[in-house]
Amino acid sequence: MMNSIFNPQNYYLNGYAMPHFIVGVLISFEGLFVFFQGKKTITHIAYTVTTVTAGIWLTGVGVACSMRDEAMAITFSRWYTWFGIIFITPAVYFFSTTWNPDLLRRKLKWIWCHYLTAAVFYAVCVSSPHIVSGMYHYRAGYFPKAGALELVFIVWFYTVMILSFLNFIRIYREATTTLLKKNMKLMFLAFVIAFFGSVEYLPNYGIPVFPVAFLPMFLFTTIMGYCVIRYRLMDIETVIHKTFMWFVTSAVAILPFGGIIYTAQPMMRDLSPLAAGVYFLTVLFIFYFYYRSVQPRLDKLFQRKHTNLMAVLDRFSGELVHLKNLRDLLQSFSRLLRRELFVRRLSVYLRDETTGKMVPAIAKGIRNLRPVSLESSFLQWLTETDSAVVGELAVSDPSVEVFKVEMERLFLSTQAEVILPFILGGRLIGFASLGKKSNLRRYSFNEIRFLDRLKVPATIAFSNSMRYEDIRKLSDELQLWNQALEERVERRTRELAKAQEQLVQAEKLATLGTLAGGVAHEINNPLTAVLTNAQILRMSANEEDLESISLIEEGAKRCQGIIQKLMKYARKTTEEMPHKDVSLVDVVKGTVALLGYQFHQENIEVLTRLDEGTPTVKGNAGEIEQVLTNLLVNAKDSIRLAKVKGRIVIETRRTPKGVELCVSDNGPGISPENQKKIFDPFFTTKDVGEGTGLGLSVSFGILKRHGATIRVASETGQGATFTIEFPV
């Protein structure tokens, strides 16, 4: 039997059979083409099953009509042709449920039930004459004759088709998008056309018509394919090109070889089966290589646009090597899409780790874009999808129902029709938002496929440029840090040099203090002699000389008092007596007496407001005098800088907690920032050589040992007041 089927002598070139055979092969190719565009999509799979099954039906009709032997035609029809006829209805029912995932889950048992019923009919068909009892011999060729159970089969056939039609009605009612509703309307039209294929059964009821089921089936499967293509954003132009290319290939390749076989038929009748088989295989071998040489040229002719886009992608990938700057890369990327795809509005968002958001990096034709949080459910879904998302199609995907509103809001805010993610290592680093095209056309399948291929080199380039920008920013920050560090080191070095000079000056002053104590001791002896001799002269002097001797005696006593105070001030602390009762009034009077003449020479008035009833405090009179002296000298220097007639007020008063000693001046005052540092060692606002920065620091230490506190109150231009509070 197999030898008979493959023996060319059992066939003849039947012009009536060719349309069935060609359409059968064509719709099978359409189904395979759709399948390879989405191998994991259940709708694609169901459509491919339907078209391949219909292809078996129609090619079987074409082959059976071209057979010379009736018995062979009957066998072939039962095993091959009727396999397609029987299984086409459960395939259509399966296809009708795939447009709604919930419907598919609910109808899964019915799908298996219909397929099992079809398997039973097929088993009856191949094992008995109850479905195909014989063959009609028309001018168009052999056609199956109905058996006793064919009417039962026809009832089941139409029942399943009607159930499929009802599934499409249910999907239409539950559809939430305009596109899905339009597709369902086309499905209704496809079913109306498909029912015209019923003429295939008319010869079994005494109406001899030519079998034209190939035409309704071709339109039926093509409309179904168009709905799948449009719904899944496949390129209908590509399908048309493929279809037309198949016809052209058939005309260029198949028809000449068909003519050769037809011409050689009289000669093949005299050949043995072996020779005929060798001849047939030789022709197939030559046809294969001939077809392989013709098909790529036709494909290139009909796929010029796709080829051009791939060339554009290659050029852009080559340019990326020279684009390190992120701004240049963004500009080049946007120019490419606007030039090649005619994108009117375009924006690119990039990841910002500091804010945890996607931030607009460039925008063309759109304004007022806002950052998008990385916690967005849509962005997480986009990361998992890792492909271009078309808004019109994505909203009908059941998997986005949870964040559908969020997704629609993003598409609306960016005026996008397509969003292209940039994902590297499972991490979303950015995305591009593509709006309407200036030519007002929809994004085709080839363009979406181009975008999916473009995102690979673009993602790598964006990642490298972002890292380059981070490194550049880090380098700039390090440079600024280095500059700031150098300035701090330089400033600290100046401070240390100044501190060293102040230490040298302090050492000089300490030496000068020791020297002053010795000089005072040496001067004190001659002064004693002067004072003694002046007193002796007073005893024998006349009235005229008494006035001069009194002046000498008074001056010597004054000098002696100053020297005694100087010696007392220069004496070391360890040499002082332990703390005892000290009168602040006496300390103020003694210090003013020591410095009063110097202040008078510098036109500075020293006023005292002393409370004679001020209680004594525990302490060291010499150290308290040293503190007061430092405050008065600082006040004098401050007034001198202000170049005003100076006035210093010294006041003592009681407080609930103890006794206060206040020193106020009318100098320029102390700035707020300096008030925090005046008691720090070596801090001074005076020029080098004029101050050591140790006076107030030493005074602070002395007062701390006395249990006293010191505070300052000052405003710029309003003078300063130092208040010392002693506990009683």
Secondary structure as GFF3:
##gff-version 3
##sequence-region A 1 728
A	DSSP	alpha_helix	2	5	.	.	.	ID=ss1
A	DSSP	three_ten_helix	8	10	.	.	.	ID=ss2
A	DSSP	alpha_helix	18	37	.	.	.	ID=ss3
A	DSSP	alpha_helix	42	65	.	.	.	ID=ss4
A	DSSP	alpha_helix	70	76	.	.	.	ID=ss5
A	DSSP	pi_helix	77	81	.	.	.	ID=ss6
A	DSSP	alpha_helix	82	97	.	.	.	ID=ss7
A	DSSP	alpha_helix	101	106	.	.	.	ID=ss8
A	DSSP	alpha_helix	108	127	.	.	.	ID=ss9
A	DSSP	beta_strand	132	138	.	.	.	ID=ss10
A	DSSP	beta_strand	141	146	.	.	.	ID=ss11
A	DSSP	alpha_helix	150	174	.	.	.	ID=ss12
A	DSSP	alpha_helix	178	194	.	.	.	ID=ss13
A	DSSP	three_ten_helix	195	205	.	.	.	ID=ss14
A	DSSP	alpha_helix	214	231	.	.	.	ID=ss15
A	DSSP	alpha_helix	236	249	.	.	.	ID=ss16
A	DSSP	pi_helix	250	254	.	.	.	ID=ss17
A	DSSP	alpha_helix	255	263	.	.	.	ID=ss18
A	DSSP	alpha_helix	265	268	.	.	.	ID=ss19
A	DSSP	alpha_helix	273	302	.	.	.	ID=ss20
A	DSSP	alpha_helix	304	319	.	.	.	ID=ss21
A	DSSP	three_ten_helix	320	322	.	.	.	ID=ss22
A	DSSP	alpha_helix	326	340	.	.	.	ID=ss23
A	DSSP	beta_strand	346	352	.	.	.	ID=ss24
A	DSSP	beta_strand	357	364	.	.	.	ID=ss25
A	DSSP	beta_strand	372	373	.	.	.	ID=ss26
A	DSSP	alpha_helix	377	385	.	.	.	ID=ss27
A	DSSP	beta_strand	389	390	.	.	.	ID=ss28
A	DSSP	alpha_helix	391	394	.	.	.	ID=ss29
A	DSSP	three_ten_helix	398	400	.	.	.	ID=ss30
A	DSSP	alpha_helix	404	413	.	.	.	ID=ss31
A	DSSP	beta_strand	418	424	.	.	.	ID=ss32
A	DSSP	beta_strand	427	434	.	.	.	ID=ss33
A	DSSP	alpha_helix	445	540	.	.	.	ID=ss34
A	DSSP	alpha_helix	543	570	.	.	.	ID=ss35
A	DSSP	three_ten_helix	573	575	.	.	.	ID=ss36
A	DSSP	beta_strand	580	582	.	.	.	ID=ss37
A	DSSP	alpha_helix	584	601	.	.	.	ID=ss38
A	DSSP	beta_strand	604	609	.	.	.	ID=ss39
A	DSSP	beta_strand	617	619	.	.	.	ID=ss40
A	DSSP	alpha_helix	621	642	.	.	.	ID=ss41
A	DSSP	beta_strand	646	654	.	.	.	ID=ss42
A	DSSP	beta_strand	658	665	.	.	.	ID=ss43
A	DSSP	alpha_helix	672	675	.	.	.	ID=ss44
A	DSSP	alpha_helix	695	705	.	.	.	ID=ss45
A	DSSP	beta_strand	709	714	.	.	.	ID=ss46
A	DSSP	beta_strand	720	727	.	.	.	ID=ss47
###
